[in-house]
Amino acid sequence: MAKTDKEIPKTIQEMFDAGVHFGLIKSRRDPSTKSYIFGQKGSMEIFDLEKTSGMLEKALEQVSKLGTEKKTILFVSSKNESKSLVKSAAERLSMPFIAGRWIGGLLTNFNEIKKRSSRLVDLESKKEKGELIKYTKKERLLLDREMANLNELFGGIRTLTKIPDAIFVVDSRKESIAVLEAKGMKVPVIALASSDCNLKEVTFPIPGNDASRSSIEYILKRVTDAYQSAPVAAPAPTV
């Protein structure tokens, strides 16, 4: 018997309304997503939202655990559809983010990358305190340009003082370099991944539409809610 609207689980209805179920054309399907495909509508494959719901819950359990332990999640996306959404989600949690091109070596060569972001923090601090006034007008102009360039590359990770405890990416195929670096550094990857992504490369994949703004926004909200609502870990007993 077909389910009525009232019998459809809330999460599945919400995902359907957000368009999470839309995949890509069959010819673009990665073999790892085959078992998550329910059928086809026109030329587009459709995700089985019951299976996606199960994978989402596993991902949210991990996010909740990270929240309980106050761990750091680095949010990543270079897609036009999701850059602003990823930035907003990260800022909601006071987390670092990359909303643009991935910085090669961010994880595998973190100490060198950290030097560049620290340079940005140092310059911004000196400017705020008025310490750059001692330089000539031309020198200040060059320093302002340097800050602008550094901010574009490292602005979202200025608070990242160590390798993150996990990364969240939108479209693991597009962010393959970030996923590869995370895998090499044993950093768990949580990803919203469409039917062209290799889910085996992701620690906690969420099979679903990674190209629609409404779909991305829904998943990000669930992730940020899970982190914020996580119970605080009890302090370690004193000896």
The 8 nearest C-alpha neighbors of each residue, nearest first, counted from 0:
[[1, 2, 3, 6, 7, 4, 5, 8],
 [2, 0, 3, 6, 4, 7, 5, 8],
 [3, 1, 6, 7, 0, 4, 5, 8],
 [2, 4, 6, 5, 1, 7, 0, 8],
 [3, 5, 7, 6, 2, 12, 8, 9],
 [6, 4, 3, 7, 2, 8, 9, 12],
 [5, 7, 3, 4, 2, 8, 9, 1],
 [6, 8, 4, 5, 12, 9, 2, 3],
 [9, 7, 11, 10, 6, 12, 5, 4],
 [8, 10, 12, 11, 13, 7, 14, 6],
 [11, 9, 13, 12, 8, 14, 52, 7],
 [10, 12, 14, 13, 8, 9, 48, 15],
 [13, 11, 15, 9, 10, 14, 16, 8],
 [14, 12, 10, 16, 15, 11, 9, 17],
 [13, 15, 17, 11, 19, 16, 12, 10],
 [16, 14, 12, 18, 17, 13, 19, 20],
 [15, 17, 13, 14, 18, 12, 19, 11],
 [18, 16, 214, 14, 213, 15, 19, 13],
 [19, 17, 15, 20, 16, 214, 21, 14],
 [18, 20, 208, 214, 207, 14, 17, 21],
 [21, 19, 46, 18, 45, 207, 15, 208],
 [22, 20, 45, 208, 19, 18, 46, 44],
 [23, 21, 44, 45, 194, 208, 193, 43],
 [24, 22, 43, 44, 194, 25, 27, 21],
 [23, 25, 43, 42, 26, 27, 44, 22],
 [24, 26, 28, 27, 44, 23, 43, 42],
 [25, 27, 24, 28, 23, 29, 195, 42],
 [28, 26, 25, 195, 24, 29, 23, 194],
 [27, 29, 195, 194, 25, 26, 30, 24],
 [28, 30, 195, 31, 32, 196, 197, 194],
 [31, 29, 32, 33, 28, 197, 195, 34],
 [30, 32, 29, 33, 197, 198, 199, 34],
 [33, 31, 35, 30, 34, 194, 29, 198],
 [34, 32, 35, 30, 36, 31, 29, 28],
 [33, 35, 36, 32, 31, 37, 30, 47],
 [36, 34, 32, 33, 47, 46, 50, 37],
 [35, 37, 46, 47, 33, 34, 45, 38],
 [38, 36, 47, 46, 45, 35, 39, 44],
 [39, 37, 45, 36, 44, 40, 46, 47],
 [38, 40, 44, 45, 43, 41, 42, 37],
 [41, 39, 43, 42, 44, 45, 38, 21],
 [40, 42, 43, 39, 44, 24, 45, 38],
 [41, 43, 24, 40, 44, 39, 25, 23],
 [44, 42, 24, 23, 40, 41, 39, 22],
 [43, 45, 39, 22, 23, 24, 38, 40],
 [46, 44, 21, 38, 22, 39, 20, 37],
 [47, 45, 36, 20, 37, 48, 35, 21],
 [46, 48, 37, 36, 49, 35, 50, 51],
 [49, 47, 51, 50, 52, 46, 11, 20],
 [48, 50, 52, 51, 47, 53, 11, 46],
 [51, 49, 53, 48, 52, 47, 35, 54],
 [50, 52, 48, 54, 53, 49, 206, 55],
 [53, 51, 55, 49, 50, 54, 48, 56],
 [52, 54, 50, 56, 51, 55, 49, 57],
 [55, 53, 51, 57, 56, 52, 205, 58],
 [56, 54, 52, 58, 57, 53, 205, 51],
 [55, 57, 59, 53, 58, 54, 60, 52],
 [58, 56, 54, 60, 55, 59, 53, 61],
 [57, 59, 55, 61, 203, 56, 60, 62],
 [60, 58, 62, 56, 61, 57, 63, 225],
 [61, 59, 63, 57, 58, 62, 56, 64],
 [60, 62, 64, 58, 59, 63, 65, 57],
 [63, 61, 59, 65, 64, 60, 226, 66],
 [64, 62, 66, 226, 229, 60, 225, 65],
 [65, 63, 61, 67, 66, 62, 60, 68],
 [66, 64, 62, 70, 68, 63, 67, 69],
 [67, 65, 226, 69, 63, 64, 68, 229],
 [66, 68, 231, 64, 229, 232, 230, 65],
 [67, 69, 65, 66, 70, 232, 64, 231],
 [70, 68, 66, 67, 65, 71, 231, 64],
 [69, 71, 65, 68, 164, 66, 72, 67],
 [70, 72, 164, 163, 73, 165, 94, 69],
 [73, 71, 165, 166, 163, 164, 74, 94],
 [72, 74, 166, 95, 96, 163, 167, 165],
 [75, 73, 96, 167, 166, 168, 89, 97],
 [76, 74, 168, 97, 96, 167, 98, 73],
 [77, 75, 98, 169, 78, 82, 168, 99],
 [76, 78, 99, 100, 98, 82, 79, 75],
 [79, 77, 80, 81, 76, 82, 99, 169],
 [78, 80, 81, 82, 77, 83, 76, 99],
 [81, 79, 78, 212, 82, 210, 211, 83],
 [80, 82, 84, 78, 79, 83, 85, 212],
 [83, 81, 98, 85, 84, 79, 76, 78],
 [82, 84, 86, 85, 81, 87, 98, 80],
 [85, 83, 81, 87, 86, 82, 88, 216],
 [84, 86, 88, 82, 87, 83, 81, 89],
 [85, 87, 83, 89, 84, 88, 90, 98],
 [88, 86, 90, 84, 85, 89, 91, 83],
 [89, 87, 91, 85, 90, 86, 84, 219],
 [88, 90, 94, 86, 92, 91, 87, 93],
 [91, 89, 93, 87, 92, 88, 94, 86],
 [90, 92, 88, 89, 93, 87, 223, 94],
 [91, 93, 90, 94, 89, 88, 223, 227],
 [94, 92, 90, 91, 89, 95, 88, 158],
 [93, 95, 89, 92, 90, 72, 73, 96],
 [96, 94, 156, 73, 155, 89, 159, 74],
 [95, 97, 74, 155, 73, 75, 156, 89],
 [96, 98, 75, 99, 155, 74, 76, 101],
 [99, 97, 82, 76, 77, 75, 86, 96],
 [98, 100, 77, 97, 76, 101, 82, 78],
 [99, 101, 77, 102, 98, 97, 76, 152],
 [102, 100, 103, 99, 97, 177, 77, 174],
 [103, 101, 105, 104, 100, 152, 97, 177],
 [102, 104, 105, 101, 176, 177, 106, 107],
 [105, 103, 108, 107, 106, 102, 109, 112],
 [104, 106, 109, 102, 103, 108, 112, 107],
 [105, 107, 109, 104, 108, 180, 162, 181],
 [106, 108, 104, 109, 105, 180, 184, 183],
 [109, 107, 104, 106, 110, 105, 111, 112],
 [108, 110, 106, 112, 105, 111, 107, 113],
 [111, 109, 113, 112, 108, 114, 161, 105],
 [110, 112, 114, 113, 109, 108, 115, 105],
 [113, 111, 109, 115, 114, 110, 105, 116],
 [112, 114, 110, 116, 111, 115, 117, 109],
 [115, 113, 117, 111, 112, 116, 118, 110],
 [116, 114, 118, 112, 117, 113, 119, 111],
 [115, 117, 119, 113, 157, 118, 153, 114],
 [118, 116, 120, 114, 119, 115, 113, 121],
 [119, 117, 115, 121, 116, 120, 122, 114],
 [118, 120, 116, 122, 117, 121, 149, 146],
 [121, 119, 117, 123, 118, 122, 124, 116],
 [120, 122, 118, 124, 119, 123, 117, 125],
 [123, 121, 125, 119, 124, 120, 126, 118],
 [124, 122, 126, 120, 125, 121, 119, 127],
 [125, 123, 121, 127, 122, 126, 120, 128],
 [124, 126, 130, 122, 128, 127, 123, 129],
 [127, 125, 129, 123, 128, 124, 131, 130],
 [128, 126, 124, 129, 125, 123, 130, 122],
 [127, 129, 125, 126, 130, 124, 131, 123],
 [130, 128, 126, 127, 131, 132, 125, 133],
 [129, 131, 125, 128, 132, 126, 133, 127],
 [132, 130, 133, 129, 126, 134, 125, 139],
 [131, 133, 134, 130, 129, 135, 139, 126],
 [134, 132, 131, 130, 135, 129, 139, 136],
 [135, 133, 132, 131, 138, 139, 136, 137],
 [134, 136, 138, 137, 139, 133, 132, 140],
 [135, 137, 139, 138, 140, 134, 132, 141],
 [136, 138, 140, 135, 139, 141, 134, 142],
 [137, 139, 135, 141, 140, 136, 134, 142],
 [140, 138, 142, 136, 141, 137, 134, 143],
 [139, 141, 137, 143, 138, 142, 136, 144],
 [140, 142, 144, 138, 139, 143, 145, 137],
 [141, 143, 145, 139, 144, 140, 146, 138],
 [144, 142, 146, 140, 145, 141, 139, 147],
 [145, 143, 147, 141, 142, 146, 148, 140],
 [144, 146, 142, 148, 143, 147, 149, 141],
 [147, 145, 149, 143, 144, 148, 150, 119],
 [146, 148, 144, 150, 145, 149, 143, 151],
 [149, 147, 145, 151, 150, 146, 144, 152],
 [148, 150, 146, 152, 151, 147, 153, 119],
 [149, 151, 154, 147, 153, 152, 148, 146],
 [152, 150, 148, 149, 154, 153, 147, 155],
 [151, 153, 149, 150, 154, 148, 102, 155],
 [152, 154, 150, 156, 116, 155, 149, 151],
 [155, 153, 150, 157, 156, 151, 152, 149],
 [154, 156, 96, 95, 153, 97, 157, 98],
 [157, 155, 95, 159, 158, 153, 154, 96],
 [156, 158, 116, 154, 159, 155, 153, 120],
 [159, 157, 156, 160, 95, 155, 94, 116],
 [158, 160, 156, 157, 161, 95, 162, 163],
 [161, 159, 158, 162, 113, 157, 156, 163],
 [162, 160, 159, 163, 109, 113, 110, 164],
 [161, 163, 106, 164, 109, 160, 159, 186],
 [164, 162, 71, 165, 72, 161, 73, 166],
 [163, 165, 71, 72, 70, 186, 162, 166],
 [166, 164, 72, 187, 186, 163, 188, 73],
 [167, 165, 73, 188, 72, 74, 189, 168],
 [166, 168, 189, 74, 190, 188, 75, 73],
 [169, 167, 75, 190, 76, 74, 170, 171],
 [168, 170, 191, 76, 190, 209, 171, 192],
 [171, 169, 192, 172, 173, 209, 191, 168],
 [170, 172, 174, 173, 175, 192, 190, 196],
 [173, 171, 175, 196, 170, 174, 197, 195],
 [172, 174, 175, 170, 171, 77, 176, 169],
 [173, 175, 171, 172, 177, 176, 170, 178],
 [176, 174, 178, 172, 177, 173, 171, 179],
 [177, 175, 179, 178, 174, 180, 103, 101],
 [176, 178, 180, 174, 175, 179, 181, 101],
 [179, 177, 175, 181, 176, 180, 182, 174],
 [180, 178, 176, 182, 181, 177, 175, 183],
 [179, 181, 183, 177, 182, 178, 106, 176],
 [182, 180, 186, 184, 178, 183, 179, 185],
 [181, 183, 185, 179, 180, 184, 186, 178],
 [184, 182, 180, 181, 185, 179, 107, 186],
 [183, 185, 181, 182, 186, 180, 107, 106],
 [186, 184, 182, 183, 181, 187, 180, 188],
 [185, 187, 181, 165, 184, 182, 164, 188],
 [188, 186, 165, 202, 185, 166, 189, 181],
 [189, 187, 202, 166, 201, 165, 167, 203],
 [190, 188, 203, 167, 204, 166, 202, 168],
 [191, 189, 168, 204, 167, 192, 169, 205],
 [190, 192, 205, 169, 170, 209, 206, 204],
 [193, 191, 170, 206, 190, 207, 196, 171],
 [192, 194, 207, 208, 209, 195, 206, 196],
 [193, 195, 28, 196, 22, 32, 29, 23],
 [196, 194, 28, 29, 27, 193, 197, 172],
 [197, 195, 172, 194, 193, 192, 29, 198],
 [198, 196, 199, 31, 200, 29, 195, 172],
 [197, 199, 200, 201, 31, 196, 204, 32],
 [198, 200, 197, 201, 31, 202, 204, 196],
 [199, 201, 198, 197, 202, 178, 182, 179],
 [202, 200, 198, 199, 188, 204, 203, 189],
 [201, 203, 188, 187, 189, 204, 200, 199],
 [202, 204, 189, 58, 201, 188, 190, 205],
 [205, 203, 190, 201, 189, 198, 206, 191],
 [204, 206, 191, 55, 54, 190, 192, 207],
 [207, 205, 192, 51, 193, 204, 191, 194],
 [208, 206, 193, 19, 192, 20, 205, 209],
 [207, 209, 19, 193, 21, 210, 22, 214],
 [210, 208, 193, 170, 192, 191, 211, 215],
 [211, 209, 208, 212, 80, 215, 214, 170],
 [212, 210, 214, 213, 209, 215, 208, 80],
 [211, 213, 215, 214, 80, 216, 81, 210],
 [212, 214, 216, 17, 211, 215, 217, 18],
 [215, 213, 17, 19, 217, 211, 216, 212],
 [216, 214, 212, 218, 217, 213, 209, 219],
 [215, 217, 213, 219, 214, 218, 212, 220],
 [216, 218, 220, 214, 215, 219, 213, 221],
 [219, 217, 221, 215, 220, 216, 222, 214],
 [220, 218, 222, 216, 221, 217, 223, 215],
 [221, 219, 217, 223, 222, 218, 224, 216],
 [220, 222, 218, 224, 219, 223, 225, 217],
 [223, 221, 219, 225, 220, 224, 59, 218],
 [222, 224, 226, 220, 225, 221, 219, 227],
 [223, 225, 221, 227, 222, 226, 220, 228],
 [226, 224, 222, 63, 228, 223, 227, 221],
 [227, 225, 66, 63, 223, 229, 224, 228],
 [226, 228, 224, 229, 225, 223, 66, 92],
 [227, 229, 225, 226, 224, 230, 63, 66],
 [228, 230, 63, 67, 66, 226, 227, 225],
 [231, 229, 67, 232, 228, 66, 63, 227],
 [232, 230, 67, 229, 233, 68, 66, 69],
 [231, 233, 67, 68, 230, 234, 69, 235],
 [232, 234, 231, 235, 236, 230, 67, 68],
 [235, 233, 236, 232, 237, 231, 68, 67],
 [234, 236, 237, 233, 232, 238, 68, 231],
 [237, 235, 234, 238, 233, 232, 231, 68],
 [238, 236, 235, 234, 233, 232, 231, 68],
 [237, 236, 235, 234, 233, 232, 68, 231]]
